[in-house]
Amino acid sequence: MEKEIQQLVEMGATPIQARAALKKYKDVMEAAEGVFGGEFDHISEEQDIQMAGPSRSTEVETVKMTTSDSDDEEAENEEVVEDDDADDYIDYDSDYDAKSGPVKDVDPYAGIFFSKDRREEVIEIEEEPEIVFIPEMNQRVKLMTQGQWMKGCPEPGEQNHLFSLYSQLSEGVCPCPHGCDASVKRKKSDFFAVFSEFSKYIEQLHRIVRQTCTSCRKNYCIACGEPINAEKIQRPNAAAGDEPLFHCSNLQGVILGIGLSMLEQVYSDVLQEPTDDQDKARTTKKRKMDVTTSASHPSTPGDDEDDMYWGAMGHGKGKKAKGGTGYAGDVKEDTSGQVEAQAIQRQKDERIGQLLTQIRVYLPSLHRPGGGQTSDYLVHPTALAHLRRRFNYICSALLRNDSLTDMSDRSVLYFELFEWLETISNHEALASMMAMPIFIISSVKSVTTKKALSRGKPTVREREIVYEGSSGPRELLESIVIQAQAALKGLEGVKVPEKAEEELTEDQKRMTNDIKGKAKEAGATPSDENLKLLNFCRRILATANGIDRALQETKGVDFVQRLHASLPKIFTSALESEEIFVQPGATDDALLKAYIDWATRVRFEYCDLSVPTEKDGKTEDDIPQYKFYYNNEARMLANSDIPKRSLAIAKELAVLTTNLPVAWDSSIFLRVDETRVDVIKALITGPEGTPYYNGCYLFDIFLGPSYNQSPPSVKYMTTYGGKFRFNPNLYADGKVCLSLLGTWSGPGWVSGKSTLLQVLISIQSMILCEEPYLNEPGWASSGGTPQSRAYSANVRRMVVKAAMLGNLKNPPEPFAEIIRTHFRLKARSIAAQLDQWLAQDDAKLTNTGEYQAPGHKDIAGSSSNGFAKDVAEMKQAMQRLQESSS
């Protein structure tokens, strides 16, 4: 009983009204209809306070809790009744300190900012919608039920507003406001008819919203019951025209609610409409993922790269089937139907984009062409509720797209999405939504079907749903901003170092003057494809800057600064990441969280990879040197300008900035030169369940002149001075044996489709694997044999000596801090791992067998293989790391 009373109270009833209604009706929804239909208005507020009402202090606390956890817009508009104790009242969202006294010029949003930790349990009602025939439109339509209208709203305050508007516009009468006794009965079909097209709904509203009184013949609005005045109060920038559907905030609330509901349905329908070609492609892709268990080609991404990404990551934990890798034969990618699928996707995007454009007309906007309308100034409380629960569902889905290229190809949809974000952020009543968490369904706890209480009423279902906070629109947009900035960096091409200006001779000055104006500045014109991506990236950055500017104007500088502090970042050598500290004796869960948070922040960075060489105090030439295997190749391309290559690198960087896999079990870290984005270094930590686990493996990567028409150049650098061959696919001289790179037979590089991310994940998951012995073609069927176990034991000894202890003693730049933090945070786990490896060791000497580089002999002494000594030294090194950070 108390739970039902609380539900009604949250909707706006008083406790005594709730008790009386439940005593009569038993059912919550019927009781709510009675309360808000005025049936229990005769019960006085004074009686309510005497019987069950909370004290003033309790009421204030309730307001504080609700507002701080809901939207700060309600906090802004909350009216507090002043009394004699007003001076003692401390606002919940202020920076007031009881000890130091009131603080001047405080940020009003300081106490309520960005809480994504909330969970709300909501009971939502589902019932069969009523179908009616509308003669004037000659169409049968469904009527939106109250449950559908309120669906997806976990906020008690917003539920109240939604319920009130639905009740007001779906039943009762609207009396003439001019004093006569005439009235018009409101019908649910007037405002809550769901047509097949949004334009039909707007046509219906135009037909019924302005009524002429049958008695006094004067006009009034049936939505709000207010008269239509010929003389309007003109505000600055207000519209001179009189558009019926902008007359009142009630119309705004219902139009946005119905329109966004239709948009949500269209978007869901589009996602559930795979074509025959797409079904076939999806089946083909899945089959290839199963067949091509290849170190060289885990998969070729289609429209959705997530399948490739997570499929490969699954193998990254060493769970692949026993058998050789990288030798699957001549399996080729089936690209049939790709053009048709893209055309279908374009049609779907145009359909959604067109509907977004139609609905955006009714968003509150003070910058509307022709001037602001009445509803632009008087924003209905449900507007924010509609946007937060219906628009945010689509907004978050689109902004979570991890492919900038895909977004650019779907610019017809994304440009309209950006228009929405800018329009919302430019209105003070809605702007806070950009920084507020998006609530998503975490789980459905229970579903209960209830029979109709009376004949003619539909059967209803009650669903108990748990909502959780997730990243808000501006935070989601930042991930795309990072991709756009990376793409722009790639489109800039290779930067030539600026020369210091020298004093010209008189002859040179005359020559300069003679040719001035006679020659145009040389430079390649961007291709259409480059220009398209360039413009799209600039549009993304303009949207983000516009939102930040609007938030600063409406919410203040402190608000925006705190917002930016919480956004994801890409670090550079000028913006170094802070060191991660964990408490001594921290739990495994705390260490895991700290590691993931740290690795996510630093997985991709721009830094200076150049090593200038000096001779007689001067640089040898203007082109920098790089501590990099492909230094000569990089220097040869210093002055090049290859548009296709620039576009490919731009797309590559956009994906890599936010999609490098990060996990406690295995991660990939990338460092890209700040001025030469084709010069890259990668560090991969060995996957769990493999003899490579927790080792650090360095690779030098160069995106050559024909990239992406041909694969990147990749060199393995963790070879212990050319002595160790860690895998049949990783040679002691640094060669990486991978068909994607063209260094082995099998499915190779696909121009325009294969990616560096694919190469990195292939190395991580297919080369650094559970049984490296099987990567040799002749031994591919020898899984679990003594030879395979001995090979893995030998790899483990090399890993501890070179990939762990060697890297920790002499950490390779620019990964020194990465390596130290990796071993410091995982020290306890790695120590246990080393004990297990030592127990499994076969006591044989460390060698590389037939893979040994010429001129090298076994590295261990004759009396012992030295593994125990290396393990002990590694543990001591990790202990020193932990002590130095405490």
PyMOL commands that set and color helices and strands:
alter all, ss='L'
color gray80, all
select helices_A, chain A and resi 2-11+15-25+28-36+45-51+56-69+72-77+86-88+146-150+156-170+188-191+198-208+244-246+249-271+276-291+306-315+338-360+374-377+381-399+404-409+411-425+431-434+473-491+506-515+528-555+557-566+588-602+631-636+643-659+739-741+756-767+772-775+777-779+786-809+816-825+827-840+849-851+867-885
alter helices_A, ss='H'
color red, helices_A
select strands_A, chain A and resi 119-127+131-134+139-143+173-175+183-185+193-194+210-212+219-221+438-450+460-470+571-572+604-607+614-615+618-619+668-673+679-685+696-702+713-716
alter strands_A, ss='S'
color yellow, strands_A
deselect
rebuild
show_as cartoon
